[in-house]
Amino acid sequence: MATRSTAHAGEEKAIFDAFVAAHPSFGAQIKNVEQPDAEFPDVIVELKNGTFIDFELGEWLHGARMAAAKQYDAFAKAIGHAIADLVLGRDTRVALDAFAPGRFAGVRE
């Protein structure tokens, strides 16, 4: 039987923790959380009432792509601020430099 890697288990734990944080009423019912070495299930939850629930987390989000998308969103926001600064006559380097220090040095010099 295959076992999950430590890195993969860490990602699954982080995803499950985010799910619990988003649903505190469910989190309040949890007595214990385990991650077995086997590939299935990803997480086993024991509720305070003695019920066990197996969770298999869908891998429909690719971590590296999600990180790149978040970076893109931050970059787009920085550009939006820079455009607003330009329209309002302020120095755009301040907004862009907040996102990528030094990357836009000399843009409007």
C-alpha positions as a printed NumPy array, in Angstrom:
array([[  0.   ,   0.   ,   0.   ],
       [  1.384,   3.432,  -0.969],
       [  2.026,   6.096,   1.625],
       [  1.681,   9.828,   1.193],
       [  4.717,  12.088,   1.257],
       [  5.333,  14.401,   4.197],
       [  4.968,  17.451,   1.937],
       [  1.663,  16.201,   0.532],
       [  0.38 ,  15.404,   4.028],
       [  1.293,  18.941,   5.084],
       [ -0.674,  20.433,   2.187],
       [ -3.686,  18.274,   3.036],
       [ -3.492,  19.294,   6.702],
       [ -3.364,  22.977,   5.737],
       [ -6.368,  22.58 ,   3.421],
       [ -8.353,  20.732,   6.07 ],
       [ -7.416,  23.319,   8.721],
       [ -8.636,  26.091,   6.397],
       [-11.915,  24.21 ,   5.916],
       [-12.364,  23.895,   9.694],
       [-11.509,  27.58 ,  10.194],
       [-14.136,  28.523,   7.601],
       [-16.739,  26.374,   9.372],
       [-16.236,  26.936,  13.106],
       [-19.524,  25.236,  13.988],
       [-18.127,  22.023,  12.487],
       [-14.761,  22.591,  14.141],
       [-16.464,  22.847,  17.532],
       [-17.728,  19.267,  17.087],
       [-14.271,  17.783,  16.431],
       [-12.681,  15.666,  19.134],
       [ -9.669,  14.371,  17.191],
       [ -8.099,  14.635,  13.716],
       [ -5.728,  12.029,  12.252],
       [ -3.894,  11.639,   8.975],
       [ -3.236,   8.   ,   8.204],
       [ -0.116,   6.92 ,   6.298],
       [ -2.272,   5.242,   3.64 ],
       [ -3.361,   7.182,   0.557],
       [ -7.046,   7.003,   1.539],
       [ -8.577,   8.743,   3.385],
       [ -6.631,  11.998,   3.639],
       [ -8.045,  12.896,   7.049],
       [-10.013,  10.965,   9.655],
       [-12.084,  13.041,  12.052],
       [-13.589,  11.812,  15.284],
       [-16.472,  13.956,  16.472],
       [-17.299,  14.528,  20.115],
       [-20.374,  12.298,  19.74 ],
       [-18.149,   9.335,  18.727],
       [-18.86 ,   9.507,  14.979],
       [-15.907,   9.032,  12.615],
       [-15.781,  10.836,   9.257],
       [-13.261,  10.064,   6.511],
       [-12.289,  13.003,   4.292],
       [-10.746,  12.587,   0.864],
       [ -9.708,  16.037,  -0.268],
       [-10.245,  16.677,  -3.95 ],
       [ -7.041,  17.75 ,  -5.641],
       [ -8.8  ,  20.196,  -7.945],
       [ -6.572,  23.051,  -6.799],
       [ -2.949,  22.924,  -7.86 ],
       [ -0.852,  24.599,  -5.153],
       [  1.786,  26.103,  -7.444],
       [ -0.827,  27.472,  -9.835],
       [ -2.799,  28.914,  -6.94 ],
       [  0.325,  30.667,  -5.625],
       [  1.043,  32.076,  -9.096],
       [ -2.546,  33.302,  -9.395],
       [ -2.329,  35.046,  -6.026],
       [  0.93 ,  36.693,  -7.09 ],
       [ -0.737,  37.78 , -10.346],
       [ -3.654,  39.262,  -8.379],
       [ -1.248,  41.192,  -6.161],
       [  0.626,  42.43 ,  -9.233],
       [ -2.63 ,  43.501, -10.918],
       [ -3.618,  45.38 ,  -7.765],
       [ -0.232,  47.127,  -7.67 ],
       [ -0.605,  48.135, -11.309],
       [ -4.106,  49.443, -10.572],
       [ -2.729,  51.566,  -7.741],
       [  0.085,  52.788,  -9.989],
       [ -2.391,  53.787, -12.702],
       [ -4.495,  55.615, -10.127],
       [ -1.379,  57.37 ,  -8.87 ],
       [ -0.467,  58.333, -12.424],
       [ -3.954,  59.711, -13.082],
       [ -3.842,  61.622,  -9.797],
       [ -0.325,  62.899, -10.533],
       [  1.451,  60.897,  -7.829],
       [  4.684,  58.961,  -8.236],
       [  3.822,  55.451,  -9.523],
       [  7.099,  53.96 ,  -8.292],
       [  5.797,  53.921,  -4.711],
       [  2.852,  51.61 ,  -5.51 ],
       [  4.845,  49.34 ,  -7.804],
       [  7.823,  49.179,  -5.469],
       [  5.551,  47.998,  -2.647],
       [  4.825,  44.875,  -4.702],
       [  8.253,  44.205,  -6.179],
       [ 10.99 ,  46.195,  -4.418],
       [ 13.58 ,  47.5  ,  -6.848],
       [ 11.928,  45.883,  -9.856],
       [ 10.511,  49.158, -11.183],
       [ 13.345,  51.463, -10.206],
       [ 13.773,  54.155, -12.845],
       [ 10.339,  53.642, -14.404],
       [  9.443,  57.355, -14.298],
       [ 12.809,  58.96 , -13.729]])
